Amino acid sequence: MIRPSPSPTEVASAAPAATPIAVMDGEPWIVFQRWTEATGAKVRLIRPDGTGDHPLLPDVAGEQTHPDWSPDGQRIAYVVDNDIWIVDVDGSHQEKVFDCKWPCVVGDAPAWSPDGRTI
């Protein structure tokens, strides 16, 4: 999924980058999940030209799946082992927003509302 372009009224935040590659406001990125034998499923970012491929959350244990951009392009919702989380595009400010506990069987495929206020 390609990062949505911010509206002209949005202001870039000055949050420090948590990943080794800066994700600049207005720059197009693709978020995806990649599975490898060594790491399992991890959420990654890559530019449309194939450069800058890097894990968004390299130190987060568990299967990271089903990433989805917020409408403003500033956050990503994703799943880790059936719980739904959100994170800023630089990998900072992780927050669990849905904790799948019994009788919940699976939290999966989060999607943002059009206004970005709910998932």
C-alpha positions in Angstrom: 0.0 0.0 0.0 1.5 3.4 -1.0 1.6 6.2 1.6 -1.1 8.8 1.1 0.0 12.3 0.3 -0.5 14.7 3.1 -2.8 17.6 2.6 -1.2 21.1 2.1 -2.4 22.2 5.5 -0.5 19.5 7.4 2.7 20.5 9.1 5.7 18.1 9.4 6.5 16.9 12.9 10.0 17.1 14.3 9.9 13.6 15.8 13.3 11.9 15.9 13.7 9.0 13.5 13.6 5.6 15.2 14.6 3.8 12.0 17.9 4.2 10.2 16.2 5.7 7.1 14.3 9.0 7.4 10.7 8.9 6.2 10.1 12.5 5.1 6.7 14.1 5.0 5.3 14.0 1.4 7.7 11.4 0.2 6.0 8.3 -1.2 6.7 5.0 0.6 5.1 1.5 0.3 4.4 -0.4 3.5 4.3 -4.2 3.2 5.0 -7.4 5.1 7.8 -9.7 4.3 8.3 -13.2 5.6 11.7 -14.9 5.9 12.8 -18.1 7.6 15.1 -16.1 9.9 12.7 -13.3 11.1 9.1 -14.5 10.3 6.7 -11.8 9.1 7.9 -8.2 9.6 6.4 -4.9 8.5 8.8 -3.0 6.1 8.9 0.2 4.2 10.4 0.8 0.7 10.3 3.7 -1.7 8.5 3.0 -5.0 11.9 3.0 -6.8 13.0 0.1 -4.6 15.5 2.0 -2.5 15.3 2.4 1.3 14.0 -1.0 2.1 14.0 -1.4 5.8 12.0 -3.0 8.7 9.7 -0.5 10.4 9.9 -2.3 13.8 13.1 -4.5 13.8 13.1 -5.1 17.5 9.5 -6.0 18.0 9.1 -9.8 18.5 6.3 -11.7 17.0 4.6 -11.9 13.5 4.0 -8.4 12.2 1.3 -8.5 9.5 -1.4 -6.6 7.6 0.0 -3.0 7.7 -2.3 -0.1 6.7 -1.5 3.6 6.3 -3.5 6.2 8.2 -5.3 8.6 5.8 -2.9 11.4 6.7 0.2 9.1 6.0 1.6 9.7 9.5 0.8 6.3 11.2 0.6 2.7 10.3 -1.8 0.1 11.9 -0.6 -3.5 11.9 -1.1 -6.8 13.7 1.4 -8.5 16.0 0.2 -12.0 17.1 -3.5 -11.1 16.9 -3.2 -7.8 18.7 -3.7 -4.5 16.7 -1.1 -1.8 17.1 -0.4 1.6 15.6 3.0 3.3 15.2 4.4 6.5 13.7 6.1 6.0 10.3 9.5 6.5 11.8 8.9 3.5 14.1 8.2 5.6 17.2 5.2 5.8 19.5 4.0 2.2 19.3 0.6 1.8 20.9 -1.6 -1.3 21.3 -5.1 -0.4 20.4 -6.8 -3.8 20.4 -5.8 -6.7 22.8 -7.2 -10.0 21.5 -8.0 -12.0 24.6 -10.5 -14.9 25.1 -13.1 -15.1 23.7 -11.5 -13.2 20.9 -9.9 -15.6 18.5 -8.1 -13.3 16.1 -7.5 -9.6 15.6 -6.7 -9.2 12.0 -6.4 -6.8 9.0 -6.9 -3.4 10.6 -8.2 -0.6 8.4 -8.5 3.1 9.2 -11.7 5.0 8.9 -11.6 7.7 6.1 -11.1 10.5 8.7 -8.3 8.5 10.5 -10.0 8.7 13.9 -10.9 5.0 14.3 -9.6 1.7 13.1 
